[in-house]
Amino acid sequence: MRALIQRVRQAGVTIDGRVHSRIGRGYAVLLGVGEGDTEKEAEFLADKTANLRIFSNGEGKFDHSLLDVGGEALVVSQFTLYGDARKGRRPDFTGAAKPADALRLYEHFVKCLRDKGVEVKTGVFAAHMTVEIINDGPVTIWLDTRGRETAADK
């Protein structure tokens, strides 16, 4: 499972010209589900996302998490994070999970974030959306559960 996390001042999703969801300060999370991903990856990634310390303290150092600052999360499904463009000119998306599996794990990730106390808004799975992101910093972090290391592994 992959997440591209952007620290934002605000973000929103518009579908067919209508605002579907909008957040203030927090994270825009573009979430990709890969073939073979399970609930375990969704749970790990939700925990990492909620506790990732990329908000600055009074000295300007990254020291506060989304939970610490009471930020919101806008989570948008993004199968294109599994686009492989190493060969040719058209990305290959065969590494992305099948839609039914991706939807289930996307929803599980969102539930896990909410269970941690994060206010979560979403896009609409498989819809054509306009995503507006006002990046703060800019700060953009890439997380991938493949090859992950947990605190228990150290």
Residue, then its C-alpha position, 0 to 999 in steps of 0.5 A: m500500500r502506498a500513500l503520498i502525503q502532503r501537508v496542506r493548508q486546505a484541500g478539497v474534492t470536486i465532482d461534476g462541478r460540486v464540492h464533495s469534501r473539503i478540509g482545512r489544515g492537515y494532510a491530503v493523502l493520495l492512497g494506492v492499494g497494491e495487489g496482495d495488500t491486506e488489512k495489516e498494511a492498511e492498519f500500519l499505514a493509518d498508524k504511520t499517517a496519524n503519527l507522522r511528525i511533519f508539523s513544525n514546533g516553535e523552533g521550526k523542527f518537524d515535531h508534531s503529528l496530525l493528532d498533535v495539531g488536531g488536523e484533518a485528513l482528505v483521503v483520495s483513492q489513487f490507483t495511479l500510484y502503482g503506475d509503472a512507467r519504466k518501459g514504454r510510454r504508457p504506464d502499466f497498472t497491473g501492480a494495483a489491486k483489483p477494484a473490489d479489493a482496493l475499495r475494501l482496503y481504502e475503506h479500512f484505511v479510512k476507518c483506521l484513521r478515524d478510529k485513531g481520532v482523525e477527522v477524515k473526509t474522502g473522495v469517491f472511489a473510482a470517480h473522476m475528481t478534481v482535487e485541489i491541494i494547497n500544499d504547506g511548505p511544501v511538505t510531501i512524504w511518500l510512504d510504502t508498506r513494502g519493505r517497511e520497518t516497524a518499531a517491533d522490527k528494530 
